Amino acid sequence: MTSLPAALVDALAARYRIERELGAGGMATVYLARDLRHHRDVAVKVLHHDLGAALGSERFHAEIRVTANLQHPHILPLFDSGELDGLLYYVMPYVEGETLRTRLEREGRLPIDEALRLVTEVADALDYAHAQGILHRDLKPENVLLSRGHALLADFGIAGSIRVPEEERLTMAGTSLGTPAYMSPEQSAGERVLGPESDVYALGAILFELLAGETPFTGTYESVLIQRFTRDAPRCTERRADTPPECDAAIARALAREPEQRFATAREFARAIATGTSGERAKTPQAPTPSLAVLPFANLSPDPENGYFADGLTEEVILALSKIRTLRVCSRSRVMPYRERTAAPRDVARELGVAHLLEGSVRKSGNRLRVVASLLDAERDVSLWAERFDGTIDDVFDMQDRVAAAIVSALSLTLSPEEQARLVEHPIDDAAAYDAYLRAREGVNAWTATGIQRALGHLEEAARLAPDNLFVLRGTAKACWAAVNNSVSNDLSLLDDALRHAQTIERLAPGSAFAAEIRGLVAALRGDFATAVRDLGQAYEAMPEDVDIGFWYGAFLIFADHVEVGLAVAREVRRRDPAHPLVSLMESMGEPMIGSFETALPRLDEGPGSTPVAIWCMAQGLVGLSAGDDAHALRAFGRAALEPPDAITGLSAFLASAVRKDAAGAAAIITPELEGMLWHDFSYVEYAAEGFALLGDVDGIRKWLGRSAELGAGYYSGLTRYHAVWRPWLAHPDVAPIFALLRANSDRYAEIPLAPHAVSLAEQARR
């Protein structure tokens, strides 16, 4: 019923009877309990052991004493606290209702009047706490409870005294406390001193989300990080046209990058959204905000492999133009499906909801570079500007800057001096390092042995030219991991290299979701699936908008037998990035685990799209096997086996032989070399075990399915309830014990706290 240690349950038994777990986050797990003395339900919050150890009992109780004295109608009070065997806990009222996050996920955005009322209530609570010298420092919709229609601000557990240096606050070693989507720039940067303006920033981000249905900055983690430090937040009216002008201006001021440009107090912010005293004169709505979609640049290079550069240039132009507050720019995920467009510009613009299109092409030959760009008024199909740029790779940033400047001029946009400066900022300043990084990203995304090998070489060059660059470090760590995960290399020391890069990221950006992501990926390959799910859950909760983090968290949840939650995360990834090359495949592999074959097979039959053909066809074959459609599976495995040789094509060829009952042919394919390529991946070894099951080879099943259990796979339910291949083997005396091991893994993973955002998505899907 609870994952609490028995000793703590026993110690609390005299006062509190633990009923069940309510939820978990990056800092603590919350349990529903019964207060036996006062005959009331309460919530017991137990800090994770590592946080409690770093914090220390004395510091914890000192902070709790401060928090316990906060008495305000919109602050959740504190009843009790204590410690046992290093576990620190405190007790709060149990509030029947929901969080503001749950309300947002159900409704998308709130009515304006209600959003303003709730934020005003939270602002009043903050103003009171600030007057007592306490910052919240983790404001987010998850920490606002809705009780009988009113806001209750919860979790001052990481609060710190205002104007006290950061290292003297409640801080876990190596961890930046707070939630990135709502953290002020100064808190994200690890500033030693924070003031009320930091909480005001978070409150402004919350009001923006309540009105617009999304946070001010969206996209991958990289783009969110860059945008927060290099551009002003977008105006709320750009996302919701009926936002009152005074609210729009007040939110813009609350989200200013510099603390001194924001409201000094939460009370001032609340007054501004209600009365229009934001310090910026409310404007009468004028013409619609100029809007633009940057369509994928065409690769006209003699070498088709230079397509990586065209895609990179597309993304960089999007990023640069997104820094302009007065211009609405479509995200990368929305425009990438138009790479091979055939529709007229007018139709494309209408589908994307923009007035202008930027089209372009890239020709790269050696070090020489030619870029052609054209800006269209889509409705009239008229070119407003066109130009050709010739130079070398060293001129690429200048070309990007000139394209952006030309668009500003053609659309008659007025830029502030700050916007002018940010327009020429680049995440990787060295042109050669940037080119190497783009080449590496293309190689990793290809999901082939040769692609990853190329990527590692390019990233080594990028790191030499741009040491300590956050994006290069993440790319290098993930390439090292992918080399082992994709069976490109059996050198497990690459995983140590990935972890060293994660440590460097943590040093440069404490609390980075990147570092947690890499730790989780490495843990999965080392058979520590519990740690993998926890770390990736931490990364996902911190940055759910990053589609790569979301993809892997969803995939691991599926293989840990949290299939419904994993599928909910997968569908959210697809919503954010319809062009993601693997997310549809993940859905199709997960749905059969809950018996949903009717959608999985038709989706796979539509074709691979941007997914590597071998991966797509192998998945198609595996789902066919699961459904009992051997003919379908055989066709798919046969096609996959025709692709360039690697672990996936070798495994597909083996499975094709197994479907044909060709034991001799299958044995010839599973060479020691191929076995070495498959042996470290929990899913690959299970797929191989399916082949041995088709051949009736009990020793092969025991070896390969046993290896999957040993590596931590927990997909017990899907294999035993819905999988046609395994159905005849469930009671076999030599195989049943292995299924018992898979079940034990599944039971163990059932106790792992999941990311609250992921759980909310699943609950919303069930409704």
N, C-alpha and C positions, 0 to 999 in steps of 0.2 A: 504493500500500500504506500510505503514511503521509502525513499532512498536515504533518509537520515540514519546515522549510526544509532544502534540500539541504545548505547550508553546515554546519548543525548535525549532520545525519546523517554528513557527511564527517568532521567534527571528532571525532565519537564513534567512528568506524569502527575506530580502532586498539584500542579497548577494548570497545566494545559494538556489536553488529549489531542494528539495529532490525528487529523482525519485524512487528508490527502494533499498531494502537491498541486499548487495552483499555477505555477509557472516558474521560469528560470531565465536569467539574463547573464550578462558578462561578469556581474559582480556577486550575485546571490541567487539562492533558490527560495521561493516563498511557499509556505504551507498553510492550509486551512486548519485551524485548531479550535477547540472549545475551551474557553476560560471557565474552569470548574468553580472558581470562587464567585464570579459575578454572573455566571450563567449567560454567557454571550459568546458569539463567534468572533474570533480574532485571526489576524494574519501574522504568522511567525516568519521572519525573514532571516535566513542563515547565510552569512557571508561565505563565499568559497574559501577553502582552506588556505590557498596561497595568498589571497588578499588579506585574510585575517593575520597570517604569519608576518607579512610585510608591514601591516598596520601596527600590530601590537596591542595588547590589552589596555595598557594605560592610555594610549592615544585614542583608542576606540571609545572608552568610557568618558574621556574628557569631551570628545565631540558629541557623544550621545547626550551628555548633560546639557550642552548648549541647545541641541535640537529639541530635547524634551521640554524646554522652556518656551518654545515657539507656540503661542496660543493665538490662533486666528481662525475665523470660520471657514476659510478656504485653504487651510493647511491641514493635512492628515496628521492627527496627533500621535504621540508616542506613549505607549502604556508601560513598557517594561524592557529590560535588556539583561544580557548575561553572557557567560563564557563557560565552555567545558571542553577540555582536551584540545584547546587551540581553536575551537569553533566559536565564533562570535555571532550573537543573534540579538534581534530586537523584535518587539511585539507591537503591532498596530491594530486599529480597528479593521474588521473585515467589512469592506464596502460592497454591497450588492449593486451591481450595475455593470458598467463597462469602461474601458479606457477610451480616451479620445482617439487613439490609434484605431481601435476596433470600429468606432463610429466612422472614421474617415474611410477605412477600407470597405465598409458596407455602402457608404453613400457617395464616396468620391470627393465631394466638397460640401460645405455647409451653407445654409442660408446666411446672407450677410449679417442680418441683425443678430442671429444666434452666435455666429463666430465672434462678433465684436463683444457681445455680452460675456462669453466664456473667457476670452482673452483679457477683458477688463477685470474679471474676478481673479484670474491668475496674477495679473499685474498688481492688484491690491495686496495679494499674499506676498508677492516678491518685495514690494515696497516696504512692507512690515518687516520681513526677514532682513532686508538690507539695512534697515534702521537699527537692527540688533547686531549688525556686523557680520551677517551670514550670507554667503552666496550659495546659490543652488548648484550651478556648474554642470548640471546634466538635464537641462530642460528639453523635453521632447514629448510628443503626444502620448507615448507609453506611460509617462509619469504624471499625466493629468487624468484623474478618475472622474467619472460623471455619476453623481449621486443625486437622484431626484431632479435631474436637469441642471444641476449646479456643478461647478468645477471644484475639485479638491486636489491640491498640489501635493504630490507624494515624493518620497525618496530624497531627503536631504542628506542621505548617507555619504555622499562624497563632497558635501559642502565644505567650504573652507572660509576662514575669517577674511573679510575684505581687507585688501592691501597687505596681506601677509605673504611673504615669498612662497613660491610654489613648492619648494622642497620641504617646507614646514607644514604643508597641508596633508590631508589624507591622500597619500599617493602610493600606489603599489610600485615596487621596483620595476623599472623598465616599461611602465604602462602609463599612457596619457589617458586620464579619466574623462569621460564625456562621450558624446555621440557625434561623429564627424559631420553629419548632415546639418546639425544645428549649432556646432561649435563656432565661436567667433574666430576670426583670423588670428588674433593674438593667443587664444587658447590653443588653437591648432598648432601654432608655431612654438608652443611650450614657453610662453612668456612667464617670467618669474612672478610678476605682480598682475593681478586681475582686479577689475572693479565692477560695480553694478552694470556698467555699459556692456559687459560680456553677456550677462543674463538678458539684457535688453535685446541684444542681437538675436539670441536664441528665441526670445518671445516674438520678435519680428518675423523670424523664419517660420514659426508655428502659425502665426496669423496668415502669412502668405500661403501656406499649405492649406489651411482651412478654407481660404477663399478660392484658390486656384486649383486645388486638388493634387498638387505636386510641390515639392520643395523648390526653392529658388534656383538652385543649381542641380542639373540632372546630367546623366551620361555615365561614362565609365569613371572609375576612381581617378584615373589620371586627369581627365578633363575637369572633374569636380574640383580636384586639388588646384589645378592651374587657375580655373575661373575664380575661385575664392580669393586668391591672392593677386590676380591680375586684372580683374574687371569688376565693375559695380554689378550688384544684383539686378536682374531684369525688373522692370516695373510690373506690378501686379495686374495693371490694366491690360498688359500685353497678353496675359493668360486668361483674364476674366474682365471683359469690357465694362461690366456694370459695377465694378469696384468704385465706391465713392472717391472722388478726387482727393479729399482730405486723408482718407485711409491710405490711398496709393502713395501719397507724399510722405505720410508718417512711416509707413513700412520701409520706404526707400531710405529714410533717414536712420531708422533703427538698424538697417542692414549695411550702413556705411562701413567701409573697410577700416577706417581709423576710429578708435574709441571716442576721441574728442569730438568727432562729427556726429555722434549719436546723441540720443536723449541721455541726460545725466541720471535720470531715475525712471523706474518703471511707471511711477505715477504720471510723469510728464508724457510718456508714450500713451498711456490710457486716455489722458485728457486730449491728446492730439487726435486719436482715432475717433473720438466722440465729438470734438468741437472744431477740428480743423486748425489747431494752433501748432502745426508741425514745423513751422519755421520756413516752409516753402509755400508760396501762394498757390492755391488750388487753381487749376487751369480748366477752362471750358474745353470739352473734348473737341479735337480737331479732326483732320483727315485720318484715316486708318494708318496704323504703324506700317512703314515699308516692310515688305516681307520677301524672302529670297530662299530658293533652294539651290544648293550647289550640286549639280548632277555629277556622278562619277566621271572623272577625266578619262578620256579614251587613251589607251596605250598604242601609239603609232610607231614604237621603236622596232628596229629590225629584229631584235631579240624579244620574243613574247614574254620571257621571264622578267623583263623590266616592268611588268604590270604592277609589281610591288610599289614602284616609284609613283605611278599614276594614282594608286589608291592612297598612298601617303600624302601626296600633294593635295588630293581632294580633302582629306581629313584636316590638314593644316590650314587650308583656306577656310573651311567651316569654322575651325577653332578661332582663327583670327577675326573673322567677321562676327562671331558670337560675342566678341568683346565690346561691340558697339551697342550701347543701351537702346538707341532709337531704331534698331533694325532687328526684326524677328527672322531667325535663321533656322531652317529645318535641321534636325539632328542627323548624324551619319546613318543611324539605323533606318531612318525613314527614306533616305535617298538611295542607299545601296541597291535595293531591288530594281532600280531603274538603270542599272548598268547597261543592259541590252534593250533599252526601250525602243518601241516602234510607234508609240502614240504621238500625236501632235503636241507641240509645246503647250498649247492652250489646255489640252486635256490633262497633261501631266501636272501643270500648275494647279488646276482645279482639284485634282486628287490630293495634292499636297497642301492645298489651302494657302497658296502664295501668289503674289503678283508678278514676281520676276524669277527668271531662271539664269543660272550661270553655267554655261557649257564650256568644255575645254578639251584639249588633247596634249599629250606629252610625247616627245620623241627624244629618247636618250640613246646615244651611241658612244660607248666609252665614257670619256669625261665630258663630252659635248651634250648640250641640253637645249631643246627648243620647246617652249610652252606657248600654246595659242589659247586665248580665252575670249568668250563673247557673252555679253549680258543682254538678255532678251526681256522686253515687255511681253509677257506670255499671251495676254489676252489679245493684243494687237499683232502678235508675231513680228515685232519690230526690234531690230538690233539697236540698243542704246549705246553700246561701246564694244569695240573689238580690238585686239592688239596681239602682236606676236613678239615674243621675247626670246632672244638667242644669247647663249653664254655657256658657261661650264657649270659643273656641279657646285662649285664654290659660290655661284651666283643664285642658288636656289632660294635662299631667304630673301634676297633682294627682289626676285621675281614674285614671290608670294606677297611681299609688302606692296609691290607696285600694282598687283591685281587688286588687293584690298583697297588701296588708295584710289584706284580708278573707279571702283564701285561706289565708294563714298562720294566721289565727285559726280558720277552719273546719276545717282539717286538724290543728290543735293542734301546729303546728310551733314549735320553740324556736329563736330566732335569736340569734346572738352580737351584741354591739354593732357589730362591724365589718359583719356582714351587714345589720343594720338600716340602717347608713349607706349601704351600697352599693345597697340596694334602691331608693333614691330618686335614684341617679345616672343621668344621661341623656347619650347621646353628643353630642347637640346641645341645649344648655341653653335656647336662645331658642325659645319656642313658635312664633313666626311664622316663624323660620328653619327650624324643624323641619317646619312645614306646607309651606313652599316646597320643601324638599328632597324630601318625599314626593311632591308634585305633579310635580317634575322627574323623579324616578325612574320614576313611572308613565308619563310622556311618552316617556322614552328606551326603556323596555321595550315600548312600543307599536310601535316600529320603523316609524313613519310620518313623513312630512315634517312634518305639523302637530304630531305628538307631540314631535318633537325641537325644533321651533321653540318650542313652549311650554316645554319643559324648559330651554332656554337662558335664557329670561326668568326662570323661577322660580329657577334656580341663581344668576343675577346678584343676585336679591333675597336669597337665602340667604347668599351670600358677603358682601353688605353688612351683614347682621345678625350673621353669625358668621364673621368673617374668620379665616383660618388654621385652619379646622376641617378635619381630615384627610378626612372623608367628603364634605364639600362640595367640597373641592378635587378629589378623585378623580372625583366625579360631574360636575363642570364640565369637567374635561379630557376625559372620555370622551364627554360630550355634544358638545364641539367636534369631536372626532374623528368621532363618529357623523354629525354634520351633513354632513361631506365623504364619509364612507364610504357613507352611505345616499343620497347624491346630493341632499340637501336644499339644499346650498349649493355653489357653485363657488369660494367664497372660501377659497383655500388658506392664507391667513394664520391661519385657525382652527387649523391644525395647529401653527403657531408658538405660539399661545395655549395649546394642550394641553401642549406641551413646557415652557412657562413654569410651568404648574401642576405638572408633574412635578418641576421643579427645586425648587419650594417644598415639595412633599412630601418630597423628598430632604433638604432642610434641616431640616424639622421631625422627620422620622423616617428617619435615615440607613439606607441599605440596604433601604428599603421595597420590597416586591414591587410595590406600586402604581406606583412611579416606573418600574421596569423594564417593567411591563405597558404603560404609556402610551407609553414610548419605542418599544417593539416595534410597537404598533398604528400609530403615526405612520410608522415606517420602512416598513411594508408599503404604506401609501398613497403613499409617495414612491418606490416601486419598488426599495427596498433590502431585498429579501426575506431576504437572508442575515442582516442585522442584526435584522430582525423575528423570525426564528426563534431567533436567539441570545438576544435580550432577553426574549422571552416564555418561552423555556426557563429562563432565570435566574429569572424570576418564578414559574414553575410549580414549579421545584425548591425554591424557598424556601417556597412556600405552595400545595402541591398540593390542599389542601382547599378553596381558593377556586374555586367552580364557574365564575365568569366568566373567570378567568385560564385555567383548564383548557379551557374551551370554545374560546377563541381560539387557544390553543397547539395543541390538537388539529386545529382547522380549518386553520391555517397549515401544520402538518405534512402534512396530506393534500394541500394544493395545492403543497407542495414535494416531492411524490413519496415522502414517508415515510408511505405510506398505512396500513400495518399498525400503526405506532406511533401515528399520529394516531387511528385507530379505537380502539386500546386506551385512549387518553386519553379519548376521547368516552364510551366505555362506563363508565369510572371516574367521569366527571362524572355520567352518568345514575344510577349507583349511589348517589352522594352526594346528588343532587337529582333525583328522578324527575319533579318538576314543572317542570324547566327548559324554557322554551318553545322552545328551538332545538336541543337536543342530539340528539333523535331525527331531526330534519331533517339534521343534520350526518352522522350515521351513514348515513342513507339516501343522501346525496350521495356519501359516501366508498366505500361498499360496491361500487357499480358500477365503480369504478376498479380493483378487483381481481377483477372479473367476478362479483360476488355480487348478481345481480338478484333471486334467489328470495326474499330477505328484505326488500330495499329497497322494491320496489313494494307488497307487501302491507302493510308498515308505513305507507307514505304513504296507502294507500287507507283506513286506519282513521280518517282525519280529522285536522284540524289541532290539536285540543285547545286549548291555550293559545297556540299559535303564530299570529301574524297570518295571516289567510287568504291574502292575496296572496303572501306569502313561501312558505307551504306549497304552494299550488297551482303556483307557478312551479317549485318543486323537483320536484313530482310530474310536471310536464310535461317537465322536463329529464331526469329519470331515464327517463321513457317514451321520449324521443328516443334516449337512450344505448342502451336495450334494443331499439330498432327498432320500438317500438309507437307509430306515429304517431297512431292513433286515440285512444289513452290520453292522449298528449301534447296533442292538440288540445282535448279536453274540459277538461283541467286549465288550459291557457293561457287558454281562453275564460272559465273561471270567475274566474281571477285578474284578467283585464282588466276585470271588472265592479266591482272594488273602487275606492275613491277614487283619483283619478289621482296617480301619483308615478312614480319611475323604474322600480319593479318592475312596476307595472301596464302602463306604456308598453312595457317590454321584452316582457312577456307577450303583449300585443296584436301586437307585431311578429312574435314567434315563431309565434303562431297564424296570421297571414297567410302566413308562410313555409311552414308545414306544408301550407297549402291551395294553395301554389304561386302565391299572389296577389302578384306582384312589384309591381304598381302600388299595391296597398293597403299593402304593407310599406314601400315608399318614402315614402308619405305619412305614415307613423307615425314613421319615423326623422327627425325634424325636428332642426335645429341645437340647439334647446333640450334635447331628449331626449339627443342625442349628448353635449352638455356635461354632462348629469347622469350619464352612464355612463362617460365617458372616463377617469376617474381610478381605476376599480376593475378590477383584473386579471381578476376572475371575470366581471363583467358584460360586459366587452368580448369575452370568449371565448364567452359565451352568445349575444351578438349575432352573432359569427362563425358560430355554428352555423346561425343563420337564413339568412345569406348562402350557406352551403354547401348548405342545402336548396333555395335558389333558383338554385343553379349560378352565382352571381355571384363570379367569381374576384377581381375588384378589391375587392369587399367583404370577402372572406376575407382577402386580403393586408393590408388596412387594419386590420381588427378583430382577427384572430388575431395579426397582427404587433404590434399594440398590447399584447396580453396578454403576449407574450414580452418586449416592451420594459419592461413594468411588473414583470417578474420572475417570472411564473408558471412553475412547473416541473412541471406535471402531465403529463409526457410519456407515461409508461407507460399511464395510464388512457385517454388519448385515442387512442393508437395501437394498443392491444391489444384494447380492449373496446368502443369507442364506435362505434355503428352509423353515425352521421352522418359521421364522419371517415374511415371505412374506405375509401370510394372515392377519397379525396383524398390518400392517403399518398404516392403516387408521382407526383402531379401536379407538373410541373416548376416551376410558380409557387408551389406551396404547400409542397412538401417542404423548401425552405430554412427556412421558418418553423418546421416541426417540428424541424429541426436546432437552431434557437435554443432551443426549449423543452427539447430534450435537453441542450444545453449548460448551461442553467439547472439542470436536474435533476442533472447530474453535479456541478455546483458545490455544490449543496445536500447532496449525499451526503457531502461532507467536513465538514459542520458538526457539531460535537459536540452530541448531543441530551441532554436532561435525563435523568440516570440513572434517576430514578423512572419516567419515561415508558418508557424502554427496558426496565426490569424488568417493567412491566405487559405490554408486548408479548411478552417472553420467556415470561412466565407464561401468556399466552393461547395461544402456540404449543404449550406443553406440554399 
